[in-house]
Amino acid sequence: MTNGQVTPFIWHGEVLEVLDQRLLPAEEVWRAHSDVEGVYQAIHEMQVRGAPAIGIVAAYGVVLAARGCARASDWYSRLGASIDWLAQARPTAVNLVWALERMRGCLDQVADAPELVRVLEAEAQRIHEEDAAANHAMGVLGADRILSGGGGPRRILTHCNTGALATGGQGTALGVVRELFSRGVLGCVHMDETRPWLQGARLTAWECEREGMPCSLNVDGAAATLMAQGQVDWVVVGADRITANGDVANKIGTLPLAILARHFGVGMMVVAPSSTLDGATPSGDRIDIEERDGKELRRSGRRWLAPNSVTVFNPVFDVTPASLVDVIVTETGVCEAPGNQMAPLQSLT
């Protein structure tokens, strides 16, 4: 926390402090990283998570890499190698590569390494500020769309954590929820616990309770029951990548929600910054889906939940076809029924 505002990281000029989200809500531990190696580990080990936040943190990591090699004769090649390395920390989140390519674009602007450090820092801060502004714009656009049909308070179901902890501002999907709350039209935000890292239980619940939002936590498998009981008006989720045809890669468990929403007549909204749009990838089946270590399912802390020898399938993301998405919201606009459009992303860029 800083000045009462939830934030996942703080830039101090020569040090990047990261709130270790693996320990929330039990502990609020800040870890200081003064080199690119530390930033890589912060991203890879999920001290920081959420596609927009990952991109911003990586940008600051490039600044630290530049500081570390500014006096070396081969600083240009070393810095390029650091950028390539950072891109491997979490391969599915397109914001990571997007932010790093923006930083790479600064390398040829100046010939002097110390001056380049200043240029890179300014660019990283611009990326950060732009994300905060985009968060606010998405919140307004998403809330306007949800309220466009009139009626009373809305009941939202969300998945994973898409709030301030995942971004450089108020959040993507949770930013829409915040906007509804600020307008006095949030009935309840239902939060999937989001196995196996429990980002909904640990992080979204932490954020919502701090701000007094009406909220309710449920196991992932209860989403169908909530919809069947008429307790959900909209499913609102974020995205780690949206391909050219409108397919959405997001936290594992999003695809079942989209299928359920279509069955029960519930709206399905995806909220993500334009940096998440990946026009170079034609469809979701081309996305490299990250799989993590099976121990994340076999154990919780020091307690074993399953036999150590059992084979584990642990993908971090799934892909929701555009045909199951009703609305995609970015800071630049709203795309209705992306599955019915020949080029859905063109209306958002």
C-alpha positions as a Markdown table, in Angstrom:
| # | Residue | x | y | z |
|---|---|---|---|---|
| 1 | Met | 0.0 | 0.0 | 0.0 |
| 2 | Thr | 1.1 | 3.6 | -0.7 |
| 3 | Asn | -0.9 | 6.6 | 0.4 |
| 4 | Gly | -3.9 | 4.4 | 0.9 |
| 5 | Gln | -3.9 | 3.2 | -2.7 |
| 6 | Val | -3.5 | -0.4 | -3.6 |
| 7 | Thr | -0.4 | -0.8 | -5.9 |
| 8 | Pro | 1.7 | -3.9 | -6.8 |
| 9 | Phe | 5.0 | -2.1 | -7.2 |
| 10 | Ile | 6.7 | 1.2 | -6.5 |
| 11 | Trp | 9.5 | 2.7 | -8.6 |
| 12 | His | 12.2 | 4.6 | -6.7 |
| 13 | Gly | 14.6 | 5.4 | -9.5 |
| 14 | Glu | 17.3 | 2.9 | -8.8 |
| 15 | Val | 15.2 | 0.3 | -7.0 |
| 16 | Leu | 11.9 | -1.4 | -7.9 |
| 17 | Glu | 9.9 | -2.5 | -4.9 |
| 18 | Val | 7.4 | -5.3 | -5.6 |
| 19 | Leu | 4.6 | -6.4 | -3.3 |
| 20 | Asp | 5.0 | -10.2 | -3.1 |
| 21 | Gln | 1.5 | -11.3 | -4.0 |
| 22 | Arg | 2.2 | -14.9 | -3.2 |
| 23 | Leu | 2.0 | -14.0 | 0.5 |
| 24 | Leu | -1.2 | -12.0 | 0.5 |
| 25 | Pro | -3.5 | -11.6 | 2.4 |
| 26 | Ala | -1.6 | -13.1 | 5.4 |
| 27 | Glu | 1.5 | -10.8 | 4.9 |
| 28 | Glu | 2.3 | -7.6 | 3.1 |
| 29 | Val | 5.9 | -8.1 | 2.2 |
| 30 | Trp | 7.7 | -5.7 | -0.2 |
| 31 | Arg | 10.8 | -7.0 | -2.0 |
| 32 | Ala | 13.4 | -4.6 | -3.4 |
| 33 | His | 15.0 | -5.4 | -6.8 |
| 34 | Ser | 18.0 | -3.4 | -8.0 |
| 35 | Asp | 19.0 | -5.5 | -11.0 |
| 36 | Val | 17.3 | -7.2 | -14.0 |
| 37 | Glu | 17.9 | -10.6 | -12.5 |
| 38 | Gly | 15.7 | -9.7 | -9.6 |
| 39 | Val | 13.0 | -8.4 | -11.8 |
| 40 | Tyr | 13.0 | -11.6 | -13.9 |
| 41 | Gln | 12.5 | -13.6 | -10.8 |
| 42 | Ala | 9.8 | -11.3 | -9.6 |
| 43 | Ile | 7.8 | -12.0 | -12.8 |
| 44 | His | 8.7 | -15.6 | -13.2 |
| 45 | Glu | 8.0 | -16.6 | -9.6 |
| 46 | Met | 4.7 | -14.6 | -9.6 |
| 47 | Gln | 5.7 | -12.0 | -7.0 |
| 48 | Val | 4.0 | -9.8 | -9.5 |
| 49 | Arg | 1.3 | -11.0 | -11.8 |
| 50 | Gly | -1.4 | -9.7 | -14.1 |
| 51 | Ala | -0.6 | -9.0 | -17.7 |
| 52 | Pro | -0.5 | -5.2 | -17.5 |
| 53 | Ala | 1.6 | -5.2 | -14.3 |
| 54 | Ile | 4.0 | -7.7 | -15.7 |
| 55 | Gly | 4.6 | -5.4 | -18.7 |
| 56 | Ile | 5.2 | -2.3 | -16.6 |
| 57 | Val | 7.5 | -4.2 | -14.2 |
| 58 | Ala | 9.5 | -5.6 | -17.1 |
| 59 | Ala | 9.9 | -2.0 | -18.5 |
| 60 | Tyr | 11.4 | -0.9 | -15.2 |
| 61 | Gly | 13.6 | -4.0 | -15.3 |
| 62 | Val | 15.1 | -2.8 | -18.6 |
| 63 | Val | 16.0 | 0.5 | -16.9 |
| 64 | Leu | 17.8 | -1.5 | -14.2 |
| 65 | Ala | 19.5 | -3.6 | -16.8 |
| 66 | Ala | 20.7 | -0.4 | -18.5 |
| 67 | Arg | 22.0 | 1.0 | -15.2 |
| 68 | Gly | 23.9 | -2.2 | -14.7 |
| 69 | Cys | 25.7 | -2.2 | -18.0 |
| 70 | Ala | 26.0 | 1.6 | -18.7 |
| 71 | Arg | 29.8 | 1.6 | -18.2 |
| 72 | Ala | 30.5 | -1.5 | -20.2 |
| 73 | Ser | 31.9 | -1.2 | -23.7 |
| 74 | Asp | 29.4 | -3.8 | -25.0 |
| 75 | Trp | 26.4 | -2.2 | -23.3 |
| 76 | Tyr | 24.2 | -2.2 | -26.4 |
| 77 | Ser | 24.4 | -6.0 | -27.0 |
| 78 | Arg | 24.2 | -6.8 | -23.2 |
| 79 | Leu | 21.0 | -4.7 | -22.9 |
| 80 | Gly | 19.5 | -6.3 | -26.0 |
| 81 | Ala | 20.2 | -9.7 | -24.4 |
| 82 | Ser | 18.6 | -8.7 | -21.2 |
| 83 | Ile | 15.4 | -7.6 | -23.0 |
| 84 | Asp | 15.3 | -11.0 | -24.8 |
| 85 | Trp | 15.8 | -12.8 | -21.5 |
| 86 | Leu | 13.0 | -10.8 | -19.8 |
| 87 | Ala | 10.6 | -11.8 | -22.5 |
| 88 | Gln | 10.9 | -15.4 | -21.5 |
| 89 | Ala | 9.8 | -14.8 | -17.9 |
| 90 | Arg | 6.1 | -15.3 | -18.7 |
| 91 | Pro | 5.6 | -16.1 | -22.4 |
| 92 | Thr | 1.8 | -16.1 | -22.7 |
| 93 | Ala | 1.2 | -12.5 | -21.5 |
| 94 | Val | 1.5 | -10.4 | -24.7 |
| 95 | Asn | 1.8 | -7.2 | -22.6 |
| 96 | Leu | 5.3 | -8.4 | -21.6 |
| 97 | Val | 6.7 | -8.5 | -25.1 |
| 98 | Trp | 4.7 | -5.3 | -26.1 |
| 99 | Ala | 6.3 | -3.3 | -23.2 |
| 100 | Leu | 9.8 | -4.7 | -23.9 |
| 101 | Glu | 9.6 | -3.9 | -27.6 |
| 102 | Arg | 8.7 | -0.3 | -26.7 |
| 103 | Met | 11.7 | -0.2 | -24.5 |
| 104 | Arg | 13.9 | -1.8 | -27.2 |
| 105 | Gly | 12.8 | 1.0 | -29.5 |
| 106 | Cys | 14.6 | 3.5 | -27.3 |
| 107 | Leu | 18.0 | 1.8 | -27.8 |
| 108 | Asp | 18.8 | 3.6 | -31.1 |
| 109 | Gln | 17.6 | 7.0 | -30.0 |
| 110 | Val | 20.9 | 7.9 | -28.3 |
| 111 | Ala | 24.4 | 6.8 | -28.6 |
| 112 | Asp | 25.4 | 7.5 | -25.0 |
| 113 | Ala | 24.6 | 4.8 | -22.4 |
| 114 | Pro | 24.0 | 7.2 | -19.4 |
| 115 | Glu | 21.7 | 9.3 | -21.5 |
| 116 | Leu | 19.9 | 6.1 | -22.6 |
| 117 | Val | 19.2 | 5.2 | -19.0 |
| 118 | Arg | 17.2 | 8.5 | -18.7 |
| 119 | Val | 15.4 | 7.9 | -21.9 |
| 120 | Leu | 14.4 | 4.4 | -20.9 |
| 121 | Glu | 13.2 | 5.5 | -17.5 |
| 122 | Ala | 11.0 | 8.1 | -19.1 |
| 123 | Glu | 9.5 | 5.5 | -21.4 |
| 124 | Ala | 8.9 | 3.1 | -18.6 |
| 125 | Gln | 7.1 | 5.8 | -16.6 |
| 126 | Arg | 5.0 | 6.6 | -19.7 |
| 127 | Ile | 4.0 | 3.0 | -20.0 |
| 128 | His | 2.9 | 3.1 | -16.4 |
| 129 | Glu | 1.0 | 6.3 | -16.7 |
| 130 | Glu | -0.7 | 5.2 | -19.9 |
| 131 | Asp | -1.9 | 2.0 | -18.2 |
| 132 | Ala | -3.4 | 3.9 | -15.3 |
| 133 | Ala | -5.3 | 6.2 | -17.7 |
| 134 | Ala | -6.4 | 3.2 | -19.8 |
| 135 | Asn | -7.8 | 1.5 | -16.7 |
| 136 | His | -10.0 | 4.4 | -15.9 |
| 137 | Ala | -11.3 | 4.6 | -19.5 |
| 138 | Met | -12.1 | 0.9 | -19.6 |
| 139 | Gly | -13.9 | 1.1 | -16.3 |
| 140 | Val | -16.2 | 3.8 | -17.7 |
| 141 | Leu | -16.8 | 2.1 | -21.0 |
| 142 | Gly | -17.5 | -1.3 | -19.4 |
| 143 | Ala | -19.8 | 0.1 | -16.8 |
| 144 | Asp | -21.7 | 2.1 | -19.5 |
| 145 | Arg | -22.2 | -1.0 | -21.5 |
| 146 | Ile | -23.4 | -3.1 | -18.6 |
| 147 | Leu | -25.9 | -0.4 | -17.6 |
| 148 | Ser | -27.1 | 0.3 | -21.2 |
| 149 | Gly | -30.1 | -1.9 | -20.8 |
| 150 | Gly | -31.4 | -0.1 | -17.7 |
| 151 | Gly | -32.5 | -1.9 | -14.6 |
| 152 | Gly | -31.3 | -2.0 | -11.0 |
| 153 | Pro | -28.0 | -3.0 | -9.4 |
| 154 | Arg | -25.9 | -5.5 | -11.4 |
| 155 | Arg | -24.4 | -8.7 | -10.1 |
| 156 | Ile | -21.0 | -9.6 | -11.5 |
| 157 | Leu | -19.0 | -12.8 | -11.5 |
| 158 | Thr | -15.3 | -12.4 | -12.0 |
| 159 | His | -12.3 | -14.7 | -12.1 |
| 160 | Cys | -8.7 | -14.4 | -11.0 |
| 161 | Asn | -7.5 | -11.0 | -10.0 |
| 162 | Thr | -7.9 | -8.1 | -12.4 |
| 163 | Gly | -7.7 | -5.2 | -10.0 |
| 164 | Ala | -5.1 | -2.7 | -8.9 |
| 165 | Leu | -2.8 | -5.5 | -8.0 |
| 166 | Ala | -2.7 | -6.7 | -11.6 |
| 167 | Thr | -2.2 | -3.3 | -13.4 |
| 168 | Gly | -0.7 | 0.1 | -13.1 |
| 169 | Gly | -4.1 | 1.7 | -12.1 |
| 170 | Gln | -7.5 | 0.6 | -10.8 |
| 171 | Gly | -7.7 | -2.6 | -12.8 |
| 172 | Thr | -9.3 | -4.0 | -16.0 |
| 173 | Ala | -12.3 | -6.2 | -15.2 |
| 174 | Leu | -12.3 | -5.2 | -11.5 |
| 175 | Gly | -11.9 | -1.6 | -12.7 |
| 176 | Val | -15.4 | -2.0 | -14.3 |
| 177 | Val | -16.6 | -3.4 | -11.0 |
| 178 | Arg | -15.1 | -0.4 | -9.1 |
| 179 | Glu | -16.9 | 2.0 | -11.5 |
| 180 | Leu | -20.2 | 0.3 | -10.9 |
| 181 | Phe | -19.6 | 0.5 | -7.2 |
| 182 | Ser | -18.8 | 4.2 | -7.4 |
| 183 | Arg | -22.1 | 4.8 | -9.3 |
| 184 | Gly | -24.0 | 2.9 | -6.6 |
| 185 | Val | -25.2 | 0.2 | -8.9 |
| 186 | Leu | -23.1 | -2.8 | -7.8 |
| 187 | Gly | -25.4 | -5.4 | -6.3 |
| 188 | Cys | -22.6 | -7.9 | -5.6 |
| 189 | Val | -19.3 | -9.1 | -7.1 |
| 190 | His | -19.0 | -12.9 | -6.9 |
| 191 | Met | -15.4 | -14.0 | -6.9 |
| 192 | Asp | -14.2 | -17.3 | -8.1 |
| 193 | Glu | -11.4 | -18.5 | -5.8 |
| 194 | Thr | -9.4 | -19.3 | -8.9 |
| 195 | Arg | -7.3 | -22.5 | -8.4 |
| 196 | Pro | -4.5 | -23.3 | -8.0 |
| 197 | Trp | -3.0 | -19.9 | -6.9 |
| 198 | Leu | -6.3 | -18.7 | -5.5 |
| 199 | Gln | -5.9 | -15.1 | -6.8 |
| 200 | Gly | -9.6 | -14.6 | -6.4 |
| 201 | Ala | -9.7 | -15.7 | -2.8 |
| 202 | Arg | -6.4 | -14.1 | -1.8 |
| 203 | Leu | -6.2 | -11.0 | -3.9 |
| 204 | Thr | -9.6 | -9.9 | -5.3 |
| 205 | Ala | -11.3 | -10.5 | -2.0 |
| 206 | Trp | -8.5 | -8.5 | -0.3 |
| 207 | Glu | -9.0 | -5.6 | -2.6 |
| 208 | Cys | -12.8 | -5.6 | -2.5 |
| 209 | Glu | -13.1 | -5.8 | 1.2 |
| 210 | Arg | -10.6 | -3.0 | 1.7 |
| 211 | Glu | -12.9 | -0.7 | -0.4 |
| 212 | Gly | -16.1 | -1.9 | 1.1 |
| 213 | Met | -17.5 | -3.4 | -2.1 |
| 214 | Pro | -20.3 | -5.9 | -1.6 |
| 215 | Cys | -18.6 | -9.2 | -2.5 |
| 216 | Ser | -19.0 | -13.0 | -2.1 |
| 217 | Leu | -16.3 | -15.7 | -2.5 |
| 218 | Asn | -17.2 | -19.0 | -4.1 |
| 219 | Val | -15.3 | -22.1 | -5.2 |
| 220 | Asp | -14.7 | -22.2 | -9.0 |
| 221 | Gly | -17.1 | -25.1 | -9.3 |
| 222 | Ala | -20.0 | -23.1 | -7.8 |
| 223 | Ala | -20.2 | -20.7 | -10.8 |
| 224 | Ala | -22.8 | -22.8 | -12.6 |
| 225 | Thr | -25.0 | -22.9 | -9.5 |
| 226 | Leu | -24.8 | -19.1 | -9.1 |
| 227 | Met | -25.9 | -18.7 | -12.7 |
| 228 | Ala | -28.6 | -21.3 | -12.5 |
| 229 | Gln | -30.0 | -19.5 | -9.4 |
| 230 | Gly | -30.1 | -16.2 | -11.4 |
| 231 | Gln | -27.4 | -14.6 | -9.2 |
| 232 | Val | -25.2 | -13.4 | -12.1 |
| 233 | Asp | -26.0 | -10.7 | -14.7 |
| 234 | Trp | -22.5 | -10.5 | -16.2 |
| 235 | Val | -19.3 | -12.5 | -16.2 |
| 236 | Val | -16.5 | -9.9 | -16.4 |
| 237 | Val | -12.9 | -11.1 | -16.9 |
| 238 | Gly | -9.6 | -9.8 | -18.0 |
| 239 | Ala | -7.3 | -11.2 | -20.7 |
| 240 | Asp | -3.6 | -11.9 | -21.2 |
| 241 | Arg | -3.9 | -12.0 | -25.0 |
| 242 | Ile | -6.6 | -11.4 | -27.5 |
| 243 | Thr | -5.8 | -12.7 | -31.0 |
| 244 | Ala | -6.7 | -11.1 | -34.4 |
| 245 | Asn | -10.0 | -13.1 | -34.6 |
| 246 | Gly | -11.1 | -12.2 | -31.1 |
| 247 | Asp | -10.1 | -15.4 | -29.2 |
| 248 | Val | -9.2 | -14.7 | -25.6 |
| 249 | Ala | -6.4 | -16.3 | -23.6 |
| 250 | Asn | -7.0 | -15.7 | -19.9 |
| 251 | Lys | -6.5 | -17.4 | -16.5 |
| 252 | Ile | -7.4 | -21.1 | -16.6 |
| 253 | Gly | -11.1 | -21.5 | -15.8 |
| 254 | Thr | -12.3 | -18.6 | -18.1 |
| 255 | Leu | -13.4 | -21.0 | -20.9 |
| 256 | Pro | -15.8 | -22.9 | -18.6 |
| 257 | Leu | -17.3 | -19.6 | -17.4 |
| 258 | Ala | -17.9 | -18.5 | -21.0 |
| 259 | Ile | -19.6 | -21.8 | -21.8 |
| 260 | Leu | -21.8 | -21.5 | -18.7 |
| 261 | Ala | -22.7 | -17.9 | -19.4 |
| 262 | Arg | -23.8 | -18.8 | -22.9 |
| 263 | His | -26.0 | -21.6 | -21.6 |
| 264 | Phe | -27.6 | -19.5 | -18.9 |
| 265 | Gly | -28.0 | -16.3 | -20.9 |
| 266 | Val | -25.5 | -14.3 | -18.9 |
| 267 | Gly | -23.4 | -11.6 | -20.5 |
| 268 | Met | -19.7 | -12.4 | -21.1 |
| 269 | Met | -17.4 | -9.3 | -21.1 |
| 270 | Val | -13.6 | -9.3 | -21.5 |
| 271 | Val | -11.8 | -6.1 | -20.4 |
| 272 | Ala | -8.2 | -5.6 | -21.4 |
| 273 | Pro | -5.9 | -2.7 | -22.5 |
| 274 | Ser | -5.1 | -2.4 | -26.2 |
| 275 | Ser | -1.6 | -3.6 | -25.4 |
| 276 | Thr | -3.2 | -7.0 | -25.0 |
| 277 | Leu | -4.4 | -7.1 | -28.6 |
| 278 | Asp | -2.2 | -9.4 | -30.7 |
| 279 | Gly | -3.0 | -8.8 | -34.3 |
| 280 | Ala | 0.0 | -10.9 | -35.4 |
| 281 | Thr | -1.5 | -14.1 | -34.0 |
| 282 | Pro | -4.5 | -15.1 | -36.1 |
| 283 | Ser | -6.3 | -17.3 | -33.6 |
| 284 | Gly | -6.1 | -18.8 | -30.1 |
| 285 | Asp | -4.8 | -22.2 | -31.2 |
| 286 | Arg | -1.5 | -20.5 | -32.1 |
| 287 | Ile | -0.9 | -19.3 | -28.6 |
| 288 | Asp | 1.9 | -20.9 | -26.5 |
| 289 | Ile | 0.1 | -21.8 | -23.3 |
| 290 | Glu | 2.4 | -21.7 | -20.3 |
| 291 | Glu | 2.4 | -24.8 | -18.0 |
| 292 | Arg | 3.7 | -24.6 | -14.5 |
| 293 | Asp | 5.3 | -27.1 | -12.1 |
| 294 | Gly | 2.9 | -29.9 | -10.9 |
| 295 | Lys | 3.9 | -29.2 | -7.3 |
| 296 | Glu | 1.5 | -26.2 | -7.4 |
| 297 | Leu | -1.4 | -28.8 | -7.4 |
| 298 | Arg | 0.3 | -31.5 | -5.4 |
| 299 | Arg | 0.9 | -29.4 | -2.3 |
| 300 | Ser | -0.1 | -26.3 | -0.5 |
| 301 | Gly | 2.7 | -24.8 | 1.5 |
| 302 | Arg | 4.3 | -27.7 | 3.3 |
| 303 | Arg | 1.2 | -29.9 | 3.1 |
| 304 | Trp | 0.9 | -32.5 | 0.5 |
| 305 | Leu | -2.6 | -32.6 | -1.2 |
| 306 | Ala | -1.8 | -35.4 | -3.7 |
| 307 | Pro | 0.8 | -38.1 | -4.2 |
| 308 | Asn | 4.2 | -36.6 | -5.1 |
| 309 | Ser | 4.4 | -39.1 | -8.0 |
| 310 | Val | 1.1 | -38.3 | -9.7 |
| 311 | Thr | 1.2 | -36.8 | -13.2 |
| 312 | Val | -0.2 | -33.2 | -13.2 |
| 313 | Phe | -1.7 | -31.1 | -16.0 |
| 314 | Asn | -1.2 | -27.5 | -14.9 |
| 315 | Pro | -1.8 | -25.0 | -17.7 |
| 316 | Val | -2.0 | -21.4 | -16.5 |
| 317 | Phe | -4.3 | -20.2 | -19.2 |
| 318 | Asp | -7.1 | -21.4 | -21.4 |
| 319 | Val | -8.5 | -20.0 | -24.7 |
| 320 | Thr | -12.1 | -18.8 | -25.0 |
| 321 | Pro | -13.3 | -18.6 | -28.6 |
| 322 | Ala | -14.6 | -15.3 | -29.8 |
| 323 | Ser | -18.0 | -16.9 | -30.5 |
| 324 | Leu | -18.5 | -17.2 | -26.7 |
| 325 | Val | -17.6 | -13.5 | -25.9 |
| 326 | Asp | -20.4 | -10.9 | -26.0 |
| 327 | Val | -18.2 | -7.8 | -25.6 |
| 328 | Ile | -14.5 | -6.9 | -25.6 |
| 329 | Val | -13.7 | -3.6 | -23.9 |
| 330 | Thr | -10.4 | -1.7 | -24.3 |
| 331 | Glu | -9.6 | 1.9 | -23.5 |
| 332 | Thr | -10.1 | 2.7 | -27.2 |
| 333 | Gly | -13.7 | 1.3 | -27.5 |
| 334 | Val | -16.1 | -1.5 | -27.3 |
| 335 | Cys | -16.3 | -4.5 | -29.7 |
| 336 | Glu | -19.7 | -6.2 | -29.7 |
| 337 | Ala | -20.0 | -9.9 | -30.6 |
| 338 | Pro | -16.4 | -10.3 | -31.8 |
| 339 | Gly | -17.2 | -13.8 | -33.1 |
| 340 | Asn | -19.6 | -12.3 | -35.7 |
| 341 | Gln | -17.0 | -10.0 | -37.2 |
| 342 | Met | -14.5 | -10.7 | -39.9 |
| 343 | Ala | -11.8 | -8.6 | -38.2 |
| 344 | Pro | -12.9 | -7.8 | -34.6 |
| 345 | Leu | -9.7 | -6.2 | -33.5 |
| 346 | Gln | -9.9 | -3.5 | -36.2 |
| 347 | Ser | -12.8 | -1.8 | -34.3 |
| 348 | Leu | -10.5 | -1.5 | -31.2 |
| 349 | Thr | -7.3 | -0.1 | -32.8 |
